[in-house]
Amino acid sequence: MEQVFIKENILHYPQLDTVLMVEEFIKDNSGEYKKKSLWKALPKMMMYQTFCVILSYLSYSNKIAIDKEGKIAWIWNPKLLKKLQKRKDLFWN
């Protein structure tokens, strides 16, 4: 199933420092929080819609995943990706 990043009906786009703050918080607390509790636990408050835009972007870019319980985990690992790309037995598009 192909993911689509929908850009319509967004009132406020996040600033880069806000996106990076959310990324770091998720990395440090991977798998501990569900969506709303993660939003409430962030070191800096933001509009919930802005937070949802950030999560959509992180999901679209395959940096996070949500498990069956709704907990958000950091999955992006560029070192592992580079290692896997060197393998001749794997095919990359």
Z-matrix of the N, CA and C atoms (Angstrom, degrees):
N
C 1 1.436
C 2 1.529 1 109.10
N 3 1.315 2 117.30 1 127.15
C 4 1.449 3 122.61 2 -177.99
C 5 1.524 4 110.75 3 -84.55
N 6 1.323 5 116.18 4 132.86
C 7 1.455 6 120.71 5 178.25
C 8 1.523 7 109.03 6 -83.24
N 9 1.318 8 115.84 7 144.71
C 10 1.450 9 121.40 8 177.56
C 11 1.520 10 108.26 9 -126.23
N 12 1.315 11 116.02 10 129.78
C 13 1.456 12 121.27 11 177.96
C 14 1.516 13 107.30 12 -94.41
N 15 1.344 14 116.91 13 107.39
C 16 1.456 15 122.77 14 -175.84
C 17 1.517 16 109.23 15 -87.91
N 18 1.347 17 116.52 16 127.69
C 19 1.458 18 121.71 17 -175.32
C 20 1.520 19 113.47 18 -103.13
N 21 1.302 20 118.38 19 3.75
C 22 1.460 21 119.62 20 -175.98
C 23 1.526 22 112.27 21 -87.08
N 24 1.315 23 116.17 22 156.42
C 25 1.465 24 124.55 23 177.26
C 26 1.531 25 114.18 24 62.22
N 27 1.319 26 117.57 25 28.47
C 28 1.456 27 120.74 26 178.06
C 29 1.524 28 107.95 27 -96.90
N 30 1.332 29 116.70 28 118.84
C 31 1.459 30 121.27 29 -177.99
C 32 1.525 31 112.50 30 -80.94
N 33 1.327 32 115.90 31 -33.93
C 34 1.458 33 119.51 32 -174.74
C 35 1.527 34 109.14 33 -143.94
N 36 1.324 35 115.77 34 120.38
C 37 1.458 36 119.90 35 175.64
C 38 1.521 37 109.32 36 -85.52
N 39 1.313 38 117.64 37 141.34
C 40 1.467 39 120.34 38 -177.82
C 41 1.525 40 112.02 39 -74.72
N 42 1.318 41 115.47 40 150.85
C 43 1.455 42 120.79 41 173.33
C 44 1.519 43 108.81 42 -80.52
N 45 1.323 44 115.73 43 157.91
C 46 1.454 45 120.60 44 -177.31
C 47 1.526 46 112.09 45 -57.73
N 48 1.324 47 118.17 46 -42.42
C 49 1.469 48 119.73 47 -178.64
C 50 1.528 49 111.31 48 -63.04
N 51 1.329 50 117.05 49 -30.74
C 52 1.469 51 120.75 50 177.85
C 53 1.525 52 110.69 51 -71.46
N 54 1.329 53 116.29 52 -42.56
C 55 1.472 54 120.26 53 177.46
C 56 1.522 55 109.89 54 -61.70
N 57 1.316 56 117.07 55 -44.87
C 58 1.464 57 120.83 56 179.91
C 59 1.524 58 111.99 57 -64.08
N 60 1.329 59 116.68 58 -36.89
C 61 1.464 60 120.73 59 177.65
C 62 1.530 61 110.22 60 -63.04
N 63 1.326 62 117.10 61 -44.67
C 64 1.467 63 120.69 62 179.00
C 65 1.526 64 110.01 63 -64.72
N 66 1.345 65 117.31 64 -42.97
C 67 1.469 66 120.65 65 177.46
C 68 1.524 67 111.02 66 -56.62
N 69 1.316 68 116.94 67 -49.90
C 70 1.472 69 121.11 68 -178.89
C 71 1.523 70 111.47 69 -61.77
N 72 1.322 71 116.66 70 -41.56
C 73 1.466 72 119.80 71 -179.87
C 74 1.533 73 110.52 72 -63.78
N 75 1.326 74 116.31 73 -41.69
C 76 1.471 75 119.28 74 179.39
C 77 1.518 76 110.13 75 -66.80
N 78 1.337 77 117.91 76 -42.14
C 79 1.475 78 120.94 77 177.74
C 80 1.528 79 110.70 78 -57.28
N 81 1.335 80 116.03 79 -45.84
C 82 1.464 81 121.05 80 -176.73
C 83 1.532 82 113.12 81 -72.27
N 84 1.317 83 117.12 82 -23.43
C 85 1.470 84 121.40 83 -175.53
C 86 1.528 85 111.50 84 -125.28
N 87 1.306 86 116.54 85 33.40
C 88 1.456 87 122.35 86 -174.36
C 89 1.532 88 112.00 87 -56.30
N 90 1.314 89 115.55 88 126.40
C 91 1.454 90 121.82 89 176.52
C 92 1.513 91 115.87 90 80.17
N 93 1.327 92 118.31 91 4.75
C 94 1.464 93 121.10 92 -176.85
C 95 1.519 94 113.97 93 -94.93
N 96 1.328 95 117.37 94 -27.30
C 97 1.462 96 120.56 95 -171.89
C 98 1.518 97 112.97 96 -121.14
N 99 1.325 98 114.56 97 148.52
C 100 1.457 99 121.49 98 166.94
C 101 1.528 100 106.81 99 -89.32
N 102 1.313 101 116.36 100 173.30
C 103 1.461 102 121.52 101 -171.48
C 104 1.530 103 114.41 102 -53.88
N 105 1.310 104 118.01 103 -56.54
C 106 1.466 105 120.51 104 -174.95
C 107 1.529 106 111.99 105 -68.69
N 108 1.327 107 117.19 106 -39.35
C 109 1.466 108 119.36 107 179.52
C 110 1.532 109 110.89 108 -69.60
N 111 1.332 110 117.48 109 -31.89
C 112 1.456 111 121.18 110 175.04
C 113 1.527 112 109.87 111 -64.08
N 114 1.315 113 116.43 112 -45.86
C 115 1.470 114 121.66 113 178.69
C 116 1.530 115 110.90 114 -58.17
N 117 1.320 116 116.96 115 -43.30
C 118 1.470 117 120.81 116 -179.15
C 119 1.526 118 112.25 117 -70.77
N 120 1.325 119 118.18 118 -26.10
C 121 1.464 120 121.88 119 -176.57
C 122 1.529 121 113.58 120 -88.95
N 123 1.314 122 118.51 121 -7.26
C 124 1.463 123 121.39 122 -178.55
C 125 1.529 124 110.85 123 -59.93
N 126 1.335 125 117.65 124 147.38
C 127 1.464 126 120.41 125 -179.65
C 128 1.527 127 113.51 126 -67.01
N 129 1.322 128 117.36 127 -23.09
C 130 1.462 129 121.53 128 179.94
C 131 1.529 130 108.31 129 -129.74
N 132 1.315 131 117.25 130 129.22
C 133 1.462 132 120.66 131 -179.02
C 134 1.524 133 110.88 132 -75.48
N 135 1.328 134 114.89 133 152.41
C 136 1.459 135 122.39 134 176.86
C 137 1.511 136 107.74 135 -152.02
N 138 1.301 137 116.19 136 167.55
C 139 1.461 138 119.94 137 176.36
C 140 1.535 139 108.63 138 -62.80
N 141 1.326 140 116.11 139 143.28
C 142 1.466 141 119.85 140 -178.71
C 143 1.527 142 110.87 141 -62.09
N 144 1.338 143 117.02 142 -36.97
C 145 1.467 144 120.01 143 179.00
C 146 1.528 145 110.97 144 -63.21
N 147 1.320 146 116.95 145 -39.65
C 148 1.465 147 120.82 146 177.39
C 149 1.530 148 109.96 147 -63.06
N 150 1.308 149 116.41 148 -43.00
C 151 1.469 150 121.77 149 176.85
C 152 1.528 151 110.59 150 -59.43
N 153 1.322 152 116.86 151 -42.65
C 154 1.465 153 120.81 152 179.26
C 155 1.528 154 111.59 153 -64.70
N 156 1.332 155 117.48 154 -35.83
C 157 1.465 156 121.55 155 176.06
C 158 1.523 157 109.71 156 -63.10
N 159 1.328 158 116.91 157 -43.24
C 160 1.464 159 121.00 158 178.53
C 161 1.523 160 110.74 159 -62.37
N 162 1.332 161 117.36 160 -45.92
C 163 1.471 162 120.04 161 178.98
C 164 1.522 163 111.11 162 -62.61
N 165 1.322 164 117.42 163 -38.82
C 166 1.470 165 120.53 164 177.34
C 167 1.512 166 110.62 165 -61.50
N 168 1.320 167 116.11 166 -44.75
C 169 1.466 168 120.23 167 178.48
C 170 1.531 169 111.18 168 -62.44
N 171 1.335 170 117.51 169 -46.18
C 172 1.463 171 120.72 170 -178.69
C 173 1.521 172 111.85 171 -64.53
N 174 1.308 173 116.79 172 -36.09
C 175 1.458 174 120.92 173 176.64
C 176 1.531 175 110.55 174 -69.29
N 177 1.322 176 116.41 175 -44.53
C 178 1.473 177 121.93 176 179.57
C 179 1.527 178 111.24 177 -60.84
N 180 1.331 179 116.85 178 -36.94
C 181 1.457 180 120.70 179 -179.14
C 182 1.535 181 112.86 180 -88.59
N 183 1.323 182 116.05 181 10.12
C 184 1.470 183 123.25 182 177.11
C 185 1.527 184 113.45 183 59.52
N 186 1.307 185 116.38 184 36.44
C 187 1.458 186 120.59 185 176.25
C 188 1.522 187 111.66 186 -95.90
N 189 1.326 188 117.34 187 -24.62
C 190 1.464 189 120.96 188 178.26
C 191 1.526 190 109.69 189 -129.71
N 192 1.319 191 114.36 190 161.58
C 193 1.463 192 121.85 191 173.46
C 194 1.524 193 107.34 192 -139.90
N 195 1.315 194 115.11 193 155.17
C 196 1.463 195 120.92 194 179.10
C 197 1.520 196 107.31 195 -117.97
N 198 1.331 197 116.59 196 124.86
C 199 1.461 198 119.89 197 -178.31
C 200 1.531 199 110.85 198 -80.64
N 201 1.328 200 116.30 199 179.68
C 202 1.466 201 120.54 200 -175.72
C 203 1.524 202 112.63 201 -67.01
N 204 1.330 203 117.77 202 -18.07
C 205 1.470 204 121.34 203 176.10
C 206 1.525 205 111.76 204 -87.11
N 207 1.335 206 117.08 205 -7.68
C 208 1.458 207 121.39 206 -179.35
C 209 1.521 208 113.88 207 92.59
N 210 1.332 209 117.30 208 6.62
C 211 1.465 210 120.59 209 179.48
C 212 1.528 211 109.94 210 -81.81
N 213 1.323 212 114.74 211 142.81
C 214 1.458 213 121.48 212 -174.58
C 215 1.525 214 109.58 213 -99.40
N 216 1.337 215 116.08 214 130.22
C 217 1.460 216 121.27 215 -177.93
C 218 1.527 217 110.18 216 -127.38
N 219 1.308 218 115.58 217 145.45
C 220 1.462 219 122.78 218 176.20
C 221 1.527 220 107.64 219 -82.21
N 222 1.331 221 117.69 220 125.67
C 223 1.462 222 120.65 221 -177.46
C 224 1.523 223 113.53 222 -121.58
N 225 1.314 224 118.62 223 -8.59
C 226 1.457 225 121.58 224 -176.80
C 227 1.521 226 110.30 225 -71.77
N 228 1.336 227 116.05 226 126.53
C 229 1.454 228 121.74 227 -178.64
C 230 1.530 229 108.46 228 -142.02
N 231 1.341 230 118.10 229 87.91
C 232 1.461 231 120.52 230 -175.83
C 233 1.531 232 113.79 231 -63.82
N 234 1.337 233 118.52 232 -31.18
C 235 1.468 234 120.41 233 178.74
C 236 1.527 235 110.38 234 -65.88
N 237 1.322 236 116.64 235 -43.21
C 238 1.458 237 120.56 236 178.20
C 239 1.526 238 110.12 237 -65.81
N 240 1.317 239 117.41 238 -39.97
C 241 1.463 240 121.11 239 179.06
C 242 1.525 241 110.90 240 -60.16
N 243 1.337 242 117.63 241 -46.18
C 244 1.468 243 120.59 242 178.67
C 245 1.527 244 111.02 243 -61.11
N 246 1.315 245 116.39 244 -39.79
C 247 1.467 246 120.94 245 179.46
C 248 1.529 247 110.25 246 -64.67
N 249 1.333 248 116.51 247 -43.57
C 250 1.460 249 120.02 248 179.94
C 251 1.525 250 112.20 249 -68.79
N 252 1.329 251 117.78 250 -33.49
C 253 1.457 252 121.03 251 -179.95
C 254 1.529 253 112.33 252 -66.52
N 255 1.314 254 117.32 253 -23.81
C 256 1.460 255 121.90 254 179.24
C 257 1.533 256 112.39 255 -78.23
N 258 1.319 257 116.44 256 -16.30
C 259 1.462 258 119.86 257 -178.58
C 260 1.523 259 110.65 258 -72.76
N 261 1.303 260 116.05 259 127.73
C 262 1.465 261 121.82 260 -177.91
C 263 1.527 262 112.69 261 -77.72
N 264 1.341 263 117.04 262 -17.96
C 265 1.456 264 120.16 263 -179.10
C 266 1.530 265 112.56 264 -84.88
N 267 1.333 266 117.62 265 -3.43
C 268 1.452 267 121.56 266 178.47
C 269 1.523 268 110.15 267 -107.25
N 270 1.308 269 116.61 268 145.47
C 271 1.458 270 122.11 269 -179.49
C 272 1.519 271 109.80 270 -107.12
N 273 1.319 272 117.74 271 133.32
C 274 1.472 273 122.84 272 -178.79
C 275 1.511 274 109.96 273 -120.74
N 276 1.321 275 116.15 274 135.89
C 277 1.470 276 121.22 275 175.81
C 278 1.511 277 110.09 276 -86.47
